């Protein structure tokens, strides 16, 4: 019993260790370094706004409440029906990656995938939170004070 408790506590520690919650400016700098400013016509503020409303900048968020039974993973809430594979739901896996890779603090693979998503016909409208909260809005607040 004691060893199960120790293993459980260690598992929680390692899971928390891999979690990352970005600040808006930290994320903006990372996205800029990865060429996202102006990528397919979307400036950094669009990406930062979308991430805030999708995950509140938290890499460990998993949304399992989609009406079709699919789930969304990570900072950019990438869906297991279209973009990644989780062995729980049939997937097109267009980003050719396991969904669990979107839950760690290394967002380079997440960025590669969002570049793939935005090349599709839906572009940024693939993210409902972006449509509801960011599209055609003044997004200057998302980069304010970031010294970009």
Rosetta constraint file for C-alpha pairs under 8 A:
AtomPair CA 1 CA 5 HARMONIC 6.46 0.50
AtomPair CA 2 CA 6 HARMONIC 6.31 0.50
AtomPair CA 3 CA 7 HARMONIC 6.07 0.50
AtomPair CA 4 CA 8 HARMONIC 6.04 0.50
AtomPair CA 5 CA 9 HARMONIC 6.16 0.50
AtomPair CA 6 CA 10 HARMONIC 6.14 0.50
AtomPair CA 7 CA 11 HARMONIC 6.05 0.50
AtomPair CA 8 CA 12 HARMONIC 6.31 0.50
AtomPair CA 9 CA 13 HARMONIC 6.28 0.50
AtomPair CA 10 CA 14 HARMONIC 6.23 0.50
AtomPair CA 11 CA 15 HARMONIC 6.08 0.50
AtomPair CA 12 CA 16 HARMONIC 6.03 0.50
AtomPair CA 13 CA 17 HARMONIC 5.99 0.50
AtomPair CA 14 CA 18 HARMONIC 6.37 0.50
AtomPair CA 15 CA 19 HARMONIC 6.58 0.50
AtomPair CA 18 CA 103 HARMONIC 7.84 0.50
AtomPair CA 18 CA 104 HARMONIC 5.15 0.50
AtomPair CA 18 CA 105 HARMONIC 5.64 0.50
AtomPair CA 19 CA 58 HARMONIC 7.34 0.50
AtomPair CA 19 CA 59 HARMONIC 5.95 0.50
AtomPair CA 19 CA 60 HARMONIC 5.66 0.50
AtomPair CA 19 CA 103 HARMONIC 7.12 0.50
AtomPair CA 19 CA 104 HARMONIC 5.75 0.50
AtomPair CA 19 CA 105 HARMONIC 5.67 0.50
AtomPair CA 20 CA 58 HARMONIC 5.87 0.50
AtomPair CA 20 CA 59 HARMONIC 5.47 0.50
AtomPair CA 20 CA 60 HARMONIC 7.25 0.50
AtomPair CA 20 CA 104 HARMONIC 7.19 0.50
AtomPair CA 20 CA 105 HARMONIC 5.10 0.50
AtomPair CA 21 CA 56 HARMONIC 7.85 0.50
AtomPair CA 21 CA 57 HARMONIC 5.30 0.50
AtomPair CA 21 CA 58 HARMONIC 4.28 0.50
AtomPair CA 21 CA 59 HARMONIC 6.30 0.50
AtomPair CA 22 CA 26 HARMONIC 6.01 0.50
AtomPair CA 22 CA 27 HARMONIC 5.86 0.50
AtomPair CA 22 CA 57 HARMONIC 5.19 0.50
AtomPair CA 22 CA 58 HARMONIC 6.57 0.50
AtomPair CA 23 CA 27 HARMONIC 6.18 0.50
AtomPair CA 23 CA 57 HARMONIC 6.94 0.50
AtomPair CA 24 CA 28 HARMONIC 6.09 0.50
AtomPair CA 24 CA 48 HARMONIC 6.42 0.50
AtomPair CA 24 CA 52 HARMONIC 7.88 0.50
AtomPair CA 24 CA 57 HARMONIC 7.50 0.50
AtomPair CA 24 CA 142 HARMONIC 6.66 0.50
AtomPair CA 24 CA 143 HARMONIC 7.34 0.50
AtomPair CA 25 CA 29 HARMONIC 6.12 0.50
AtomPair CA 25 CA 142 HARMONIC 7.91 0.50
AtomPair CA 25 CA 143 HARMONIC 6.58 0.50
AtomPair CA 25 CA 145 HARMONIC 7.71 0.50
AtomPair CA 25 CA 146 HARMONIC 4.96 0.50
AtomPair CA 26 CA 30 HARMONIC 6.29 0.50
AtomPair CA 27 CA 31 HARMONIC 6.04 0.50
AtomPair CA 27 CA 48 HARMONIC 6.92 0.50
AtomPair CA 28 CA 32 HARMONIC 6.04 0.50
AtomPair CA 28 CA 44 HARMONIC 6.28 0.50
AtomPair CA 28 CA 45 HARMONIC 7.66 0.50
AtomPair CA 28 CA 48 HARMONIC 6.36 0.50
AtomPair CA 28 CA 143 HARMONIC 7.17 0.50
AtomPair CA 28 CA 146 HARMONIC 7.65 0.50
AtomPair CA 29 CA 33 HARMONIC 6.16 0.50
AtomPair CA 29 CA 146 HARMONIC 7.95 0.50
AtomPair CA 29 CA 148 HARMONIC 6.97 0.50
AtomPair CA 30 CA 34 HARMONIC 6.39 0.50
AtomPair CA 31 CA 35 HARMONIC 6.47 0.50
AtomPair CA 31 CA 36 HARMONIC 5.29 0.50
AtomPair CA 31 CA 37 HARMONIC 7.17 0.50
AtomPair CA 31 CA 44 HARMONIC 7.08 0.50
AtomPair CA 31 CA 111 HARMONIC 7.69 0.50
AtomPair CA 32 CA 36 HARMONIC 5.34 0.50
AtomPair CA 32 CA 37 HARMONIC 5.47 0.50
AtomPair CA 32 CA 44 HARMONIC 6.96 0.50
AtomPair CA 34 CA 111 HARMONIC 7.61 0.50
AtomPair CA 35 CA 39 HARMONIC 6.75 0.50
AtomPair CA 36 CA 42 HARMONIC 7.73 0.50
AtomPair CA 36 CA 43 HARMONIC 7.11 0.50
AtomPair CA 36 CA 44 HARMONIC 6.41 0.50
AtomPair CA 36 CA 47 HARMONIC 7.99 0.50
AtomPair CA 37 CA 42 HARMONIC 6.68 0.50
AtomPair CA 37 CA 43 HARMONIC 4.62 0.50
AtomPair CA 37 CA 44 HARMONIC 4.78 0.50
AtomPair CA 38 CA 42 HARMONIC 4.75 0.50
AtomPair CA 38 CA 43 HARMONIC 4.52 0.50
AtomPair CA 38 CA 44 HARMONIC 7.06 0.50
AtomPair CA 39 CA 43 HARMONIC 6.98 0.50
AtomPair CA 39 CA 115 HARMONIC 7.78 0.50
AtomPair CA 40 CA 118 HARMONIC 7.11 0.50
AtomPair CA 40 CA 119 HARMONIC 7.24 0.50
AtomPair CA 42 CA 46 HARMONIC 6.19 0.50
AtomPair CA 42 CA 47 HARMONIC 7.52 0.50
AtomPair CA 43 CA 47 HARMONIC 7.08 0.50
AtomPair CA 44 CA 48 HARMONIC 6.22 0.50
AtomPair CA 44 CA 143 HARMONIC 7.76 0.50
AtomPair CA 45 CA 49 HARMONIC 5.92 0.50
AtomPair CA 45 CA 139 HARMONIC 5.74 0.50
AtomPair CA 45 CA 140 HARMONIC 6.77 0.50
AtomPair CA 45 CA 142 HARMONIC 5.46 0.50
AtomPair CA 45 CA 143 HARMONIC 6.09 0.50
AtomPair CA 46 CA 50 HARMONIC 6.07 0.50
AtomPair CA 46 CA 130 HARMONIC 7.64 0.50
AtomPair CA 46 CA 134 HARMONIC 6.51 0.50
AtomPair CA 46 CA 135 HARMONIC 7.72 0.50
AtomPair CA 46 CA 139 HARMONIC 6.99 0.50
AtomPair CA 47 CA 51 HARMONIC 6.19 0.50
AtomPair CA 48 CA 52 HARMONIC 6.20 0.50
AtomPair CA 48 CA 142 HARMONIC 6.39 0.50
AtomPair CA 49 CA 53 HARMONIC 6.44 0.50
AtomPair CA 49 CA 130 HARMONIC 7.09 0.50
AtomPair CA 49 CA 133 HARMONIC 7.70 0.50
AtomPair CA 49 CA 134 HARMONIC 6.13 0.50
AtomPair CA 49 CA 139 HARMONIC 7.29 0.50
AtomPair CA 49 CA 142 HARMONIC 6.36 0.50
AtomPair CA 50 CA 54 HARMONIC 5.97 0.50
AtomPair CA 50 CA 76 HARMONIC 7.47 0.50
AtomPair CA 50 CA 127 HARMONIC 7.44 0.50
AtomPair CA 50 CA 129 HARMONIC 6.33 0.50
AtomPair CA 50 CA 130 HARMONIC 4.84 0.50
AtomPair CA 50 CA 133 HARMONIC 7.78 0.50
AtomPair CA 50 CA 134 HARMONIC 6.75 0.50
AtomPair CA 51 CA 55 HARMONIC 5.75 0.50
AtomPair CA 51 CA 56 HARMONIC 6.36 0.50
AtomPair CA 51 CA 57 HARMONIC 5.73 0.50
AtomPair CA 51 CA 75 HARMONIC 6.10 0.50
AtomPair CA 51 CA 76 HARMONIC 5.46 0.50
AtomPair CA 52 CA 56 HARMONIC 4.15 0.50
AtomPair CA 52 CA 57 HARMONIC 5.33 0.50
AtomPair CA 53 CA 129 HARMONIC 5.78 0.50
AtomPair CA 53 CA 130 HARMONIC 7.32 0.50
AtomPair CA 53 CA 133 HARMONIC 7.41 0.50
AtomPair CA 54 CA 75 HARMONIC 7.13 0.50
AtomPair CA 54 CA 76 HARMONIC 6.16 0.50
AtomPair CA 54 CA 77 HARMONIC 6.09 0.50
AtomPair CA 54 CA 127 HARMONIC 7.95 0.50
AtomPair CA 54 CA 129 HARMONIC 6.05 0.50
AtomPair CA 55 CA 59 HARMONIC 7.36 0.50
AtomPair CA 55 CA 61 HARMONIC 6.07 0.50
AtomPair CA 55 CA 74 HARMONIC 7.00 0.50
AtomPair CA 55 CA 75 HARMONIC 5.34 0.50
AtomPair CA 55 CA 76 HARMONIC 6.62 0.50
AtomPair CA 55 CA 77 HARMONIC 6.75 0.50
AtomPair CA 56 CA 75 HARMONIC 7.70 0.50
AtomPair CA 57 CA 75 HARMONIC 5.71 0.50
AtomPair CA 58 CA 74 HARMONIC 6.93 0.50
AtomPair CA 58 CA 75 HARMONIC 5.43 0.50
AtomPair CA 59 CA 74 HARMONIC 4.51 0.50
AtomPair CA 59 CA 75 HARMONIC 4.38 0.50
AtomPair CA 59 CA 102 HARMONIC 6.89 0.50
AtomPair CA 59 CA 103 HARMONIC 5.12 0.50
AtomPair CA 59 CA 104 HARMONIC 6.12 0.50
AtomPair CA 59 CA 105 HARMONIC 6.28 0.50
AtomPair CA 60 CA 73 HARMONIC 7.49 0.50
AtomPair CA 60 CA 74 HARMONIC 5.30 0.50
AtomPair CA 60 CA 75 HARMONIC 7.12 0.50
AtomPair CA 60 CA 102 HARMONIC 7.77 0.50
AtomPair CA 60 CA 103 HARMONIC 4.64 0.50
AtomPair CA 60 CA 104 HARMONIC 6.74 0.50
AtomPair CA 61 CA 73 HARMONIC 6.13 0.50
AtomPair CA 61 CA 74 HARMONIC 5.06 0.50
AtomPair CA 61 CA 75 HARMONIC 6.84 0.50
AtomPair CA 61 CA 77 HARMONIC 7.54 0.50
AtomPair CA 61 CA 103 HARMONIC 7.20 0.50
AtomPair CA 62 CA 71 HARMONIC 6.88 0.50
AtomPair CA 62 CA 72 HARMONIC 5.62 0.50
AtomPair CA 62 CA 73 HARMONIC 4.72 0.50
AtomPair CA 62 CA 74 HARMONIC 6.22 0.50
AtomPair CA 62 CA 77 HARMONIC 7.29 0.50
AtomPair CA 63 CA 71 HARMONIC 5.40 0.50
AtomPair CA 63 CA 72 HARMONIC 5.01 0.50
AtomPair CA 63 CA 73 HARMONIC 6.64 0.50
AtomPair CA 63 CA 77 HARMONIC 7.58 0.50
AtomPair CA 64 CA 69 HARMONIC 7.16 0.50
AtomPair CA 64 CA 70 HARMONIC 6.54 0.50
AtomPair CA 64 CA 71 HARMONIC 4.44 0.50
AtomPair CA 64 CA 72 HARMONIC 6.65 0.50
AtomPair CA 65 CA 69 HARMONIC 6.92 0.50
AtomPair CA 65 CA 70 HARMONIC 7.53 0.50
AtomPair CA 65 CA 71 HARMONIC 6.78 0.50
AtomPair CA 66 CA 70 HARMONIC 5.57 0.50
AtomPair CA 66 CA 71 HARMONIC 6.23 0.50
AtomPair CA 69 CA 89 HARMONIC 7.97 0.50
AtomPair CA 70 CA 79 HARMONIC 6.89 0.50
AtomPair CA 70 CA 80 HARMONIC 6.08 0.50
AtomPair CA 70 CA 81 HARMONIC 5.96 0.50
AtomPair CA 70 CA 89 HARMONIC 6.55 0.50
AtomPair CA 71 CA 79 HARMONIC 5.64 0.50
AtomPair CA 71 CA 80 HARMONIC 5.69 0.50
AtomPair CA 71 CA 81 HARMONIC 7.61 0.50
AtomPair CA 72 CA 77 HARMONIC 4.56 0.50
AtomPair CA 72 CA 78 HARMONIC 4.97 0.50
AtomPair CA 72 CA 79 HARMONIC 4.24 0.50
AtomPair CA 72 CA 80 HARMONIC 6.27 0.50
AtomPair CA 73 CA 77 HARMONIC 4.41 0.50
AtomPair CA 73 CA 78 HARMONIC 5.04 0.50
AtomPair CA 73 CA 79 HARMONIC 6.35 0.50
AtomPair CA 73 CA 80 HARMONIC 7.67 0.50
AtomPair CA 73 CA 99 HARMONIC 6.36 0.50
AtomPair CA 73 CA 100 HARMONIC 7.55 0.50
AtomPair CA 73 CA 102 HARMONIC 6.08 0.50
AtomPair CA 73 CA 103 HARMONIC 6.70 0.50
AtomPair CA 74 CA 78 HARMONIC 6.73 0.50
AtomPair CA 74 CA 102 HARMONIC 4.90 0.50
AtomPair CA 74 CA 103 HARMONIC 4.94 0.50
AtomPair CA 74 CA 104 HARMONIC 7.93 0.50
AtomPair CA 75 CA 102 HARMONIC 7.24 0.50
AtomPair CA 75 CA 103 HARMONIC 7.59 0.50
AtomPair CA 75 CA 110 HARMONIC 7.79 0.50
AtomPair CA 76 CA 110 HARMONIC 7.32 0.50
AtomPair CA 76 CA 114 HARMONIC 7.61 0.50
AtomPair CA 78 CA 83 HARMONIC 6.22 0.50
AtomPair CA 78 CA 84 HARMONIC 7.18 0.50
AtomPair CA 78 CA 99 HARMONIC 7.80 0.50
AtomPair CA 78 CA 102 HARMONIC 7.87 0.50
AtomPair CA 78 CA 114 HARMONIC 7.98 0.50
AtomPair CA 79 CA 83 HARMONIC 5.60 0.50
AtomPair CA 79 CA 84 HARMONIC 6.51 0.50
AtomPair CA 80 CA 84 HARMONIC 4.79 0.50
AtomPair CA 80 CA 85 HARMONIC 5.48 0.50
AtomPair CA 80 CA 86 HARMONIC 6.49 0.50
AtomPair CA 80 CA 89 HARMONIC 6.76 0.50
AtomPair CA 80 CA 90 HARMONIC 7.77 0.50
AtomPair CA 80 CA 91 HARMONIC 5.95 0.50
AtomPair CA 80 CA 93 HARMONIC 7.19 0.50
AtomPair CA 80 CA 99 HARMONIC 6.69 0.50
AtomPair CA 81 CA 85 HARMONIC 7.60 0.50
AtomPair CA 81 CA 89 HARMONIC 6.63 0.50
AtomPair CA 81 CA 90 HARMONIC 6.19 0.50
AtomPair CA 81 CA 91 HARMONIC 4.38 0.50
AtomPair CA 81 CA 92 HARMONIC 6.21 0.50
AtomPair CA 81 CA 93 HARMONIC 7.18 0.50
AtomPair CA 82 CA 91 HARMONIC 5.62 0.50
AtomPair CA 82 CA 92 HARMONIC 4.89 0.50
AtomPair CA 82 CA 93 HARMONIC 5.47 0.50
AtomPair CA 82 CA 94 HARMONIC 6.11 0.50
AtomPair CA 83 CA 91 HARMONIC 7.31 0.50
AtomPair CA 83 CA 92 HARMONIC 6.55 0.50
AtomPair CA 83 CA 93 HARMONIC 4.52 0.50
AtomPair CA 83 CA 94 HARMONIC 4.77 0.50
AtomPair CA 83 CA 95 HARMONIC 5.14 0.50
AtomPair CA 83 CA 96 HARMONIC 7.34 0.50
AtomPair CA 83 CA 97 HARMONIC 7.76 0.50
AtomPair CA 83 CA 113 HARMONIC 7.37 0.50
AtomPair CA 83 CA 117 HARMONIC 7.74 0.50
AtomPair CA 84 CA 91 HARMONIC 6.78 0.50
AtomPair CA 84 CA 92 HARMONIC 7.46 0.50
AtomPair CA 84 CA 93 HARMONIC 4.37 0.50
AtomPair CA 84 CA 94 HARMONIC 6.71 0.50
AtomPair CA 84 CA 95 HARMONIC 5.99 0.50
AtomPair CA 84 CA 96 HARMONIC 6.31 0.50
AtomPair CA 84 CA 97 HARMONIC 5.23 0.50
AtomPair CA 84 CA 98 HARMONIC 5.38 0.50
AtomPair CA 84 CA 99 HARMONIC 4.95 0.50
AtomPair CA 85 CA 89 HARMONIC 7.52 0.50
AtomPair CA 85 CA 90 HARMONIC 7.71 0.50
AtomPair CA 85 CA 91 HARMONIC 5.84 0.50
AtomPair CA 85 CA 92 HARMONIC 7.91 0.50
AtomPair CA 85 CA 93 HARMONIC 5.56 0.50
AtomPair CA 85 CA 96 HARMONIC 7.66 0.50
AtomPair CA 85 CA 97 HARMONIC 6.28 0.50
AtomPair CA 85 CA 98 HARMONIC 4.71 0.50
AtomPair CA 85 CA 99 HARMONIC 5.38 0.50
AtomPair CA 86 CA 98 HARMONIC 5.81 0.50
AtomPair CA 86 CA 99 HARMONIC 5.42 0.50
AtomPair CA 86 CA 100 HARMONIC 7.14 0.50
AtomPair CA 93 CA 97 HARMONIC 6.74 0.50
AtomPair CA 94 CA 116 HARMONIC 7.84 0.50
AtomPair CA 95 CA 112 HARMONIC 7.90 0.50
AtomPair CA 95 CA 113 HARMONIC 5.44 0.50
AtomPair CA 95 CA 116 HARMONIC 6.86 0.50
AtomPair CA 97 CA 101 HARMONIC 7.20 0.50
AtomPair CA 98 CA 102 HARMONIC 7.90 0.50
AtomPair CA 99 CA 103 HARMONIC 7.55 0.50
AtomPair CA 100 CA 104 HARMONIC 7.64 0.50
AtomPair CA 101 CA 109 HARMONIC 7.46 0.50
AtomPair CA 101 CA 110 HARMONIC 7.95 0.50
AtomPair CA 102 CA 106 HARMONIC 7.99 0.50
AtomPair CA 102 CA 107 HARMONIC 7.00 0.50
AtomPair CA 102 CA 109 HARMONIC 7.24 0.50
AtomPair CA 102 CA 110 HARMONIC 5.84 0.50
AtomPair CA 107 CA 111 HARMONIC 6.14 0.50
AtomPair CA 108 CA 112 HARMONIC 6.34 0.50
AtomPair CA 109 CA 113 HARMONIC 6.28 0.50
AtomPair CA 110 CA 114 HARMONIC 6.28 0.50
AtomPair CA 111 CA 115 HARMONIC 6.19 0.50
AtomPair CA 112 CA 116 HARMONIC 6.57 0.50
AtomPair CA 113 CA 117 HARMONIC 6.25 0.50
AtomPair CA 114 CA 118 HARMONIC 6.11 0.50
AtomPair CA 115 CA 119 HARMONIC 6.55 0.50
AtomPair CA 116 CA 120 HARMONIC 7.07 0.50
AtomPair CA 117 CA 123 HARMONIC 6.57 0.50
AtomPair CA 117 CA 124 HARMONIC 7.67 0.50
AtomPair CA 117 CA 126 HARMONIC 7.47 0.50
AtomPair CA 118 CA 122 HARMONIC 7.18 0.50
AtomPair CA 118 CA 123 HARMONIC 4.06 0.50
AtomPair CA 118 CA 124 HARMONIC 5.55 0.50
AtomPair CA 118 CA 126 HARMONIC 7.75 0.50
AtomPair CA 119 CA 123 HARMONIC 5.88 0.50
AtomPair CA 122 CA 126 HARMONIC 5.41 0.50
AtomPair CA 124 CA 130 HARMONIC 6.99 0.50
AtomPair CA 124 CA 131 HARMONIC 7.77 0.50
AtomPair CA 125 CA 130 HARMONIC 6.71 0.50
AtomPair CA 125 CA 131 HARMONIC 5.77 0.50
AtomPair CA 127 CA 131 HARMONIC 6.62 0.50
AtomPair CA 128 CA 132 HARMONIC 6.17 0.50
AtomPair CA 129 CA 133 HARMONIC 5.82 0.50
AtomPair CA 129 CA 134 HARMONIC 7.49 0.50
AtomPair CA 130 CA 134 HARMONIC 4.84 0.50
AtomPair CA 130 CA 135 HARMONIC 5.96 0.50
AtomPair CA 131 CA 135 HARMONIC 5.04 0.50
AtomPair CA 133 CA 137 HARMONIC 7.62 0.50
AtomPair CA 134 CA 138 HARMONIC 7.86 0.50
AtomPair CA 134 CA 139 HARMONIC 6.96 0.50
AtomPair CA 139 CA 143 HARMONIC 7.80 0.50
AtomPair CA 140 CA 144 HARMONIC 6.23 0.50
AtomPair CA 143 CA 148 HARMONIC 7.87 0.50
